[in-house]
Structures are given as structure tokens and as C-alpha cells.
Amino acid sequence: MKRQILFLSLGLTLSLSVGLLWLSEGNTAQAENTPNPEHPFATLNQKAKNARAGNRADVDDLVNEAISVSGITNELDGFSTDSIKERVGRNESRYRSGQADGIPEGKIVRTVNGLAKKLNLPDYARTNAYEVRKLRLSLLPNFPQLIGQKTQNSQPLTVGAKLDSQMSPAEAVFVLAMMIQNKRFNEEYQVTNSERLSKWKETHDHHPKKPKKSDSQDSVSNRNSEMRTALENGADSLSTSDALKLSDITLNTLGIEQ
């Protein structure tokens, strides 16, 4: 029961984007067989564009669309996302209208690492500023109206433009969700700082040696299942009360004001 509550509670917080990664992959094959297909994220981008002025109705529409696209609502079995929608929407509206500061990338790092510590996840579940920036840049082509947007006068970023480290509340929650998804399923993000440094040295070594197969290299391919087991064990270690509070704790750490 605690395990179910944990995943539902965390899922509520991440519902702005859970599942979008898989929707993107699933629409690729369909697009190849459809003449001039609409971009799978066109509606979400349009609603993000509409919300740029900070109008509360448009902002709420953006939040609702993102949750709808995620497909997680049908899995909540009686849990309500209304309070989270209201909280994120209120903060997004204030940010878009210039009444509140943005959320720095460092908050993503702190939130992910805090969750990893609380749930006793492996070291490779932690993140850093480099990974957060890398992820945002990878999301930018599909979500130009959401990633890096500021106030009502801002325009979508163009190729070569500098990506600001400050994010809107909606983008921050979106990036957090995508980071957690990548930590769960993407080997490229399932690496420790030392492993990343070693890989960088190998890439830039002008006299590379023949790589030796190591236990750490073998373990990388098994990290999806390791993460699943670690998350389940982490859920079992929490009290029911702590599991229910996880959404609020996560949003608090991220900097989404109550």
C-alpha cells in the first residue's frame, strides 16, 4: 500500500510530463505514414504560447493540457490533482506576468538528489548542473514554447541563442519529470560523476588504450531493473504519512510556492 501511495504521490507532482517521452517515440512511426502530420506536441506548444501573457485561464489551460497528454490521470484511482494544478498554475501565472522570479536549474539538482537520498537510490540516480542543462537543450526542439520562456514579451529561442538558467514553474516541473524518467530508463543519464569523467577522458585521449570490460560497464545495462528495485525498496521504507507528503515536499524543494 505504501509503495502504491509513493508512486501515486510522486506521480501527481510529475504529471505535467510523465509519458511524453514515450509518446514522442510512439508518434515517429505514425508520422512516417501520414502526409504532413501535425507535430505530436503542437497543442501543448500552442497552449504554452497562449499562456505567455500570464492570463490565469490560459495558464490553467496549459497545465491541464500537459496533464492530459501525460495520460497519468486515469491511473490515479481517486487521487486528485486539483491542488497541484492550482499551485503550479498560480505560480506560473505570477512568473509569466513578471510578478515572481524564475526557478534556477540548481533547484532541479537539489530536488532530484533529495529524492535520491530520501529513497536511498544508487549514486547514478543523482544529477548535476551539466545533466540538467543537457536535458533542457535536448527538450528545446520539441517544446520551444515552454523551454526557456520568460515573460509575456519573450519569444521562442532561436538556434544559437543562450538558454537562460531560470525556468518558469511549469517548465521546472516538466524538466524534473523528464530527468526522473531519464534516470529510470536512459543509460545515458544513469552514470555517476566519476563514470562521466572517465568517459570524457577516454573520449579526449589522443592515445586511447583498448578498453577493458569491467564490472561497472556490465552493470550499466542492468540499471533499469536496479532503479525499479531501488524505488520499490525506497517506497517500502517510507511511512504512509511520509509517502502522502512527498508531492508537497518535492514542490517545496523545487521552489513552487504554496
BELTA-V805895 format. One record per residue. N is the residue number from 1. PSI is psi in radians with two decimals (999 if undefined). BURIAL is I if it has 9 or more other ideal C-beta (glycine too) atoms within 8 Angstrom, else O. Layout:
# BELTA-V805895
N_PSI_BURIAL / N_PSI_BURIAL
This chain:
# BELTA-V805895
1_-0.78_O / 2_-0.66_I / 3_-0.75_I / 4_-0.75_O / 5_-0.72_I / 6_-0.88_I / 7_-0.60_I / 8_-0.74_I / 9_-0.81_I / 10_-0.63_I / 11_-0.61_I / 12_-0.77_I / 13_-0.65_I / 14_0.10_I / 15_-0.14_I / 16_-0.40_I / 17_-0.05_I / 18_2.24_I / 19_-0.28_I / 20_-0.60_I / 21_-0.74_I / 22_-0.57_O / 23_-0.65_I / 24_-0.76_I / 25_-0.69_O / 26_-0.47_O / 27_-0.17_I / 28_-0.87_O / 29_-0.69_O / 30_-0.68_I / 31_-0.57_I / 32_-0.46_O / 33_0.08_O / 34_2.15_O / 35_2.26_O / 36_0.97_O / 37_2.58_O / 38_2.44_O / 39_2.34_O / 40_-0.35_O / 41_0.32_I / 42_-0.76_O / 43_-0.76_O / 44_-0.74_I / 45_-0.67_I / 46_-0.72_I / 47_-0.57_I / 48_-0.67_I / 49_-0.75_I / 50_-0.56_I / 51_-0.02_I / 52_-0.56_I / 53_-0.17_I / 54_0.07_I / 55_2.24_I / 56_-0.68_I / 57_-0.72_O / 58_-0.67_I / 59_-0.79_I / 60_-0.61_I / 61_-0.69_I / 62_-0.84_I / 63_-0.78_I / 64_-0.70_I / 65_-0.74_I / 66_-0.74_I / 67_-0.68_I / 68_-0.76_O / 69_-0.59_I / 70_-0.49_I / 71_0.17_I / 72_-0.32_I / 73_-0.67_I / 74_-0.24_O / 75_0.01_O / 76_-0.30_I / 77_1.00_O / 78_-0.27_O / 79_2.47_O / 80_2.35_O / 81_0.04_I / 82_-0.76_O / 83_-0.63_O / 84_-0.71_I / 85_-0.81_I / 86_-0.73_O / 87_-0.84_I / 88_-0.74_I / 89_-0.74_I / 90_-0.75_I / 91_-0.66_I / 92_-0.72_I / 93_-0.76_I / 94_-0.69_I / 95_-0.82_I / 96_-0.53_I / 97_0.15_I / 98_0.30_O / 99_-0.08_O / 100_2.65_O / 101_2.83_O / 102_3.11_I / 103_2.08_I / 104_2.71_O / 105_-0.53_I / 106_-0.44_O / 107_-0.58_I / 108_-0.79_I / 109_-0.84_I / 110_-0.70_I / 111_-0.82_I / 112_-0.80_I / 113_-0.57_I / 114_-0.72_I / 115_-0.72_I / 116_-0.70_I / 117_-0.78_O / 118_-0.63_O / 119_0.05_I / 120_0.87_O / 121_2.83_I / 122_2.83_I / 123_-0.59_O / 124_-0.08_I / 125_-0.26_I / 126_2.82_I / 127_-3.11_I / 128_3.12_O / 129_-0.62_O / 130_-0.82_O / 131_-0.68_I / 132_-0.80_I / 133_-0.73_I / 134_-0.75_O / 135_-0.78_I / 136_-0.72_I / 137_-0.60_O / 138_-0.48_O / 139_-0.41_I / 140_-0.78_I / 141_-0.61_O / 142_-0.43_O / 143_1.01_I / 144_-0.39_I / 145_-0.16_I / 146_-0.77_I / 147_2.18_I / 148_0.19_I / 149_2.56_I / 150_-1.90_I / 151_-3.02_I / 152_-0.38_I / 153_-0.03_O / 154_2.70_O / 155_2.77_O / 156_2.52_O / 157_2.53_I / 158_2.89_O / 159_2.26_O / 160_-0.22_O / 161_2.61_O / 162_2.30_O / 163_2.10_I / 164_2.51_O / 165_-0.22_O / 166_2.35_O / 167_2.68_I / 168_2.80_I / 169_-0.73_I / 170_-0.74_I / 171_-0.70_I / 172_-0.77_I / 173_-0.69_I / 174_-0.84_I / 175_-0.68_I / 176_-0.81_I / 177_-0.77_I / 178_-0.60_I / 179_-0.76_I / 180_-0.71_I / 181_-0.76_I / 182_-0.62_I / 183_-0.49_I / 184_-0.62_I / 185_-0.22_O / 186_1.98_I / 187_-0.48_I / 188_-0.46_O / 189_-0.03_I / 190_1.05_I / 191_2.59_I / 192_2.95_O / 193_-0.71_O / 194_-0.67_O / 195_-0.69_I / 196_-0.72_I / 197_-0.72_O / 198_-0.71_O / 199_-0.70_I / 200_-0.74_O / 201_-0.71_O / 202_-0.71_I / 203_-0.62_O / 204_0.16_O / 205_2.08_O / 206_-0.20_O / 207_1.15_O / 208_2.50_O / 209_2.79_O / 210_2.13_O / 211_2.46_O / 212_2.41_O / 213_2.22_O / 214_2.90_O / 215_-0.65_O / 216_-0.63_O / 217_-0.69_O / 218_-0.64_I / 219_-0.41_I / 220_-0.72_I / 221_-0.27_O / 222_0.10_O / 223_-0.38_I / 224_-0.86_I / 225_-0.60_O / 226_-0.73_I / 227_-0.73_I / 228_-0.80_I / 229_-0.73_O / 230_-0.70_I / 231_-0.70_I / 232_-0.75_I / 233_-0.66_I / 234_-0.67_I / 235_-0.73_I / 236_-0.46_O / 237_-0.28_O / 238_2.59_I / 239_2.78_O / 240_-0.67_I / 241_-0.77_O / 242_-0.67_O / 243_-0.72_I / 244_-0.48_O / 245_-0.08_I / 246_-0.65_I / 247_-0.84_I / 248_-0.74_O / 249_-0.75_O / 250_-0.81_I / 251_-0.65_I / 252_-0.82_I / 253_-0.65_I / 254_-0.39_I / 255_0.30_I / 256_1.88_I / 257_2.59_O / 258_999_O
